[in-house]
Amino acid sequence: MFNEKTLTCRDCGAEFAFTASEQTFFAEKGFTNEPSRCPACRSAHRNTGNTNAGGSRGGYNENRTMYDVVCAECGKNTQVPFQPSNDRPVYCSDCFKNHNPRNR
């Protein structure tokens, strides 16, 4: 149904392939625009926390206050981006993954 296209990255100017399978994926998701960045620039852009609305996508925020805590499960010292309260356990990232239902 789709044929591979060669596109030009708007950031670095490199040519990249927009494969038939990627076009199918875009169509299934309802995306109407072709990608404007090559995979490397797309990844770099995503990792900076940039969004079209100017907000953050969970990227590193150097102004965020981090709190020192001890993991309730393994006892490891770690930091969390919220003020812990005594009514709920706080886990390090490894133990949190084990307790998070989305990871099961």
C-alpha positions as CSV (number, residue, x, y, z in Angstrom):
1,M,0.0,0.0,0.0
2,F,2.8,2.4,0.9
3,N,6.2,2.9,-0.9
4,E,9.4,3.9,0.8
5,K,10.1,7.6,0.6
6,T,13.3,9.6,1.0
7,L,12.9,12.6,3.3
8,T,15.3,15.4,4.3
9,C,15.8,16.1,8.0
10,R,14.9,19.7,9.0
11,D,17.6,19.8,11.7
12,C,20.7,18.3,10.1
13,G,19.8,18.2,6.4
14,A,20.5,14.4,6.1
15,E,18.3,12.3,3.9
16,F,16.5,9.4,5.7
17,A,14.1,6.7,4.7
18,F,10.4,6.9,5.6
19,T,9.7,3.2,5.2
20,A,6.4,1.6,4.1
21,S,6.0,0.0,7.6
22,E,6.6,3.4,9.3
23,Q,4.0,5.0,7.0
24,T,1.6,2.2,7.9
25,F,2.2,2.9,11.6
26,F,1.7,6.7,11.1
27,A,-1.6,6.0,9.3
28,E,-2.8,3.6,12.0
29,K,-2.1,6.2,14.7
30,G,-3.9,8.9,12.6
31,F,-0.8,11.0,12.0
32,T,-1.2,13.2,9.0
33,N,2.3,14.7,8.7
34,E,5.4,12.9,7.7
35,P,8.3,13.0,10.1
36,S,10.5,16.1,9.6
37,R,13.5,14.8,11.5
38,C,15.8,11.8,10.9
39,P,15.7,9.1,13.6
40,A,18.9,10.5,15.3
41,C,17.6,14.1,15.4
42,R,14.2,12.8,16.5
43,S,15.7,11.0,19.4
44,A,18.0,13.9,20.4
45,H,15.0,16.3,20.3
46,R,12.9,13.9,22.4
47,N,15.7,13.5,25.0
48,T,16.0,17.3,25.5
49,G,12.4,17.4,26.8
50,N,11.3,19.7,24.0
51,T,7.7,19.7,22.9
52,N,5.7,21.7,20.4
53,A,3.8,23.4,23.2
54,G,7.1,24.4,24.9
55,G,6.6,22.2,27.9
56,S,8.6,19.4,29.3
57,R,8.2,15.7,28.5
58,G,9.7,14.4,31.6
59,G,13.2,15.4,30.6
60,Y,15.9,16.4,33.0
61,N,14.9,19.6,34.9
62,E,17.9,21.1,36.6
63,N,15.6,23.3,38.8
64,R,13.8,20.3,40.3
65,T,14.3,19.8,44.0
66,M,15.4,16.3,44.9
67,Y,14.9,14.7,48.3
68,D,17.2,12.1,49.9
69,V,15.4,8.9,51.0
70,V,16.1,5.3,51.9
71,C,14.3,2.7,49.8
72,A,11.6,1.0,51.9
73,E,12.4,-2.3,50.2
74,C,16.2,-2.7,49.7
75,G,17.5,0.0,52.0
76,K,19.5,1.8,49.3
77,N,20.0,5.6,49.6
78,T,18.3,7.3,46.6
79,Q,16.7,10.6,45.6
80,V,13.1,11.3,44.6
81,P,11.6,14.4,43.0
82,F,8.8,14.8,45.6
83,Q,8.6,15.5,49.3
84,P,8.1,12.0,50.9
85,S,5.4,11.6,53.6
86,N,5.5,9.0,56.3
87,D,2.2,7.5,55.3
88,R,3.5,5.7,52.1
89,P,6.7,3.7,51.4
90,V,9.2,5.3,49.0
91,Y,11.3,3.0,46.7
92,C,14.4,3.4,44.6
93,S,13.9,3.2,40.9
94,D,14.7,-0.5,40.7
95,C,12.3,-1.5,43.4
96,F,9.6,0.9,42.1
97,K,9.7,-0.9,38.8
98,N,8.9,-4.1,40.7
99,H,5.9,-2.5,42.4
100,N,4.6,-0.6,39.4
101,P,1.6,-2.6,37.9
102,R,2.3,-1.2,34.4
103,N,5.6,-3.2,34.4
104,R,3.9,-6.5,35.1
